[in-house]
Amino acid sequence: MTPPSLGCTMPPHRSPSSLKEVARTRHDNDVSALPVVDTRHHPIGVISEADLL
């Protein structure tokens, strides 16, 4: 079963990501937050602009 879409796609990104990589991906895709997923790609959280400050 395919998980529901939130209407956007993010480029594949290796894990773990540095905060610099997260900030760049967020900026390049003009989004205010990125999902945090586990090894099975299940959402477990969100990292937002506030988390980077």
SVG drawing of the C-alpha trace seen along z (x, -y; Angstrom):
<svg xmlns="http://www.w3.org/2000/svg" viewBox="-3 -31 29 33">
<polyline fill="none" stroke="black" stroke-width="0.4" points="0.0,0.0 1.3,-3.4 1.3,-6.0 -0.9,-9.1 0.8,-12.1 0.9,-15.5 1.0,-17.1 4.7,-17.6 7.8,-15.6 11.2,-16.0 14.4,-14.8 16.0,-11.7 18.4,-12.5 20.8,-10.3 20.7,-9.9 22.0,-11.0 22.0,-14.6 24.0,-17.4 22.2,-20.5 23.9,-22.3 22.5,-19.8 19.0,-20.1 19.2,-23.9 20.3,-23.8 17.6,-21.3 15.0,-23.4 16.2,-26.5 16.6,-24.9 13.0,-23.5 11.5,-26.7 9.9,-24.8 9.8,-25.7 10.2,-22.2 11.3,-18.7 10.1,-15.3 12.2,-13.1 11.8,-9.4 13.0,-6.1 14.9,-3.4 11.5,-2.2 10.6,-5.7 7.9,-6.1 7.5,-9.6 8.8,-10.1 9.0,-13.9 9.7,-17.2 12.7,-19.5 11.7,-23.1 13.5,-26.4 13.2,-27.1 15.1,-23.8 18.0,-25.1 18.4,-28.4"/>
</svg>
